[in-house]
């Protein structure tokens, strides 16, 4: 199987998580951010992630991919069947929604400055900048200049997440869709230099990164 992704994309991280958790081999194919042709040929429109299955057919939508793999492969420890069976809490989705405006202004200007394959060309970087500056309402340069104030604004949100984390192994104590919501968001924030995660959040982040075999961005953080 082959999974078409962007490294920075939280939806792609959702899809990658299930392969890591279930230890299912998959080939990762990074698509340039301005490549319309490749995804359109596979699923009829520009989107990622896309899973090309062993039979040659392709499917999109991150959680559809997660469920497809989850239903077909056991957990490697043999004790659990599904990585989506745990309890869910609305507080997790509410928390991720609350941090999104801050997160976008912190992370989007940085993606085009770090060595990610989807931004390997100037045209890919320009395409992303043009679209995302409109989304956040200010230029990337302006957003970068706001880093200190944005970090100050973000910190109470990170502190508020601490009591919501039941275990480093799973946010609600057992793997659930909430982990597929939370971990990709926290991973995005690792591209921001100077951000301090509370110990409980940091422990969860690093445990999930190891368990899913998805590296963080700390080594290239700006």
C-alpha positions in Angstrom: 0.0 0.0 0.0 1.1 3.6 -0.6 0.0 6.6 1.4 0.2 10.0 -0.3 0.8 12.8 2.2 2.1 16.2 3.3 4.3 16.0 6.3 2.8 19.1 7.9 -0.8 18.1 7.4 -2.7 17.0 10.5 -5.1 14.9 8.4 -2.2 13.0 6.9 -0.9 12.4 10.4 -4.2 10.9 11.4 -3.9 8.4 8.5 -0.2 7.7 9.3 -1.0 7.0 13.0 -3.0 3.9 12.3 -0.2 2.3 10.3 2.2 3.0 13.1 -0.1 1.8 15.9 -0.9 -1.4 14.1 2.6 -1.8 12.7 1.2 -2.2 9.1 3.8 -1.5 6.4 3.0 1.3 4.1 5.0 3.3 1.6 4.9 7.1 2.1 4.8 9.3 -0.9 5.1 13.0 -0.3 3.2 15.2 -2.8 4.3 18.7 -3.7 1.9 21.2 -2.2 1.0 22.6 -5.6 0.7 19.2 -7.3 -2.9 19.0 -8.5 -2.3 16.3 -11.1 -1.3 13.4 -8.8 -4.2 13.5 -6.4 -6.7 14.3 -9.1 -5.6 11.2 -11.1 -6.2 9.1 -8.0 -9.4 10.4 -6.4 -10.7 13.1 -8.8 -9.6 16.2 -6.8 -6.7 17.8 -5.0 -6.5 16.4 -1.5 -4.4 14.3 0.9 -4.1 11.9 2.4 -4.8 9.3 -0.2 -4.4 5.6 0.3 -3.6 3.5 -2.8 -4.6 0.0 -1.8 -3.0 -3.3 -2.8 -5.7 -3.8 -5.4 -4.8 -0.5 -7.1 -7.9 1.4 -6.0 -7.5 4.6 -4.1 -9.4 6.2 -1.2 -9.2 9.6 0.5 -10.5 11.1 3.8 -8.3 10.5 6.7 -10.7 8.8 9.1 -12.0 6.6 6.3 -8.4 5.4 5.8 -8.0 4.9 9.6 -11.2 2.8 9.8 -10.2 0.8 6.7 -6.9 -0.2 8.3 -8.3 -0.5 11.8 -11.0 -3.0 10.7 -8.5 -5.2 8.8 -5.5 -5.5 11.1 -5.2 -6.4 14.8 -3.1 -4.5 17.3 0.4 -5.9 17.5 0.1 -6.8 21.2 -2.8 -9.1 20.4 -4.8 -7.8 23.3 -6.8 -5.1 21.4 -8.5 -5.3 18.1 -9.3 -1.7 17.5 -7.4 1.5 18.1 -10.7 3.4 18.0 -12.6 1.6 20.7 -11.8 3.8 23.7 -14.1 6.4 25.2 -14.4 9.8 23.7 -14.9 13.2 25.4 -16.2 16.4 23.7 -13.6 18.4 25.7 -10.8 17.1 23.4 -12.5 18.3 20.2 -13.4 21.6 21.9 -9.8 22.1 23.1 -8.4 21.6 19.6 -10.9 23.9 18.1 -10.0 26.6 20.7 -6.3 26.6 19.8 -6.7 26.5 16.1 -6.6 30.3 15.3 -3.4 30.6 17.4 -1.9 27.4 16.0 -2.4 28.5 12.4 -0.7 31.8 12.8 2.2 30.1 14.6 2.7 27.1 12.3 1.8 28.1 8.8 4.6 30.7 8.3 7.1 28.2 9.5 6.2 25.3 7.2 7.6 27.0 4.2 10.9 27.7 6.1 11.7 24.1 7.3 12.9 21.3 5.0 9.7 19.5 4.2 9.4 17.6 0.9 6.0 19.1 0.0 7.7 22.5 -0.1 10.8 21.5 -2.0 10.1 23.9 -4.9 9.6 27.6 -4.9 6.3 27.2 -6.7 5.0 24.8 -3.9 6.0 27.4 -1.2 4.4 30.2 -3.1 1.2 28.3 -3.7 0.9 27.5 0.1 1.8 31.1 1.1 -0.8 32.6 -1.3 -3.6 30.3 0.0 -2.8 30.3 3.7 -2.1 34.0 4.1 -5.7 34.6 3.0 -6.8 32.0 5.5 -5.1 33.6 8.5 -5.8 37.1 7.4 -2.3 38.5 7.7 1.0 37.9 5.9 3.4 35.2 7.0 5.9 37.9 7.9 3.4 39.6 10.1 2.5 36.3 11.8 6.1 35.5 12.5 6.5 38.9 14.1 3.7 38.0 16.5 5.4 34.9 17.7 6.0 36.1 21.3 2.4 37.3 21.8 1.0 34.2 20.2 3.0 31.9 22.5 1.8 33.9 25.5 -1.8 33.5 24.3 -1.3 29.7 23.7 0.2 28.8 27.1 -3.0 28.9 29.1 -4.6 26.5 26.5 -1.7 24.1 27.0 -2.1 24.3 30.7 -5.8 23.7 30.4 -5.1 20.5 28.5 -3.1 18.9 31.4 -6.2 17.7 33.4 -7.7 16.3 30.2 -4.9 13.8 29.7 -5.6 10.6 31.5 -2.5 8.8 30.5 0.6 9.3 28.3 -0.5 6.2 26.4 -3.9 7.5 25.4 -5.6 10.8 26.2 -8.7 9.1 27.6 -6.8 6.1 29.0 -7.5 3.8 26.0 -6.9 4.6 22.4 -9.8 6.4 20.7 -10.7 8.8 18.0 -9.7 11.6 20.4 -6.0 10.5 20.0 -6.4 10.9 16.3 -7.7 14.4 16.9 -5.2 15.5 19.6 -1.8 14.1 18.6 -1.7 15.7 15.1 -2.5 19.1 16.5 0.2 18.8 19.2 2.7 17.6 16.6 2.1 20.6 14.5 3.1 22.8 17.4 6.5 21.2 17.7 7.7 23.3 14.7 7.5 26.4 16.9 10.8 27.0 18.8 10.5 28.3 22.3 7.1 26.7 23.0 7.0 24.9 26.4 4.7 22.0 26.8 3.6 21.1 30.3 5.2 17.8 31.5 2.0 15.8 31.1 1.4 17.1 27.6 5.0 16.6 26.7 4.9 13.0 27.9 1.8 12.2 25.9 3.2 13.9 22.8 6.5 11.9 22.9 4.8 8.6 23.8 2.4 8.9 20.9 5.2 9.9 18.5 7.1 6.8 19.5 4.1 4.5 19.4 3.0 5.7 16.0 6.5 6.0 14.6 5.9 9.6 13.5 8.8 11.9 14.2 8.2 15.4 15.7 9.5 18.6 14.2 11.6 19.7 17.2 14.9 19.2 15.3 13.9 21.8 12.7 11.8 24.1 14.9 11.9 27.8 14.2 
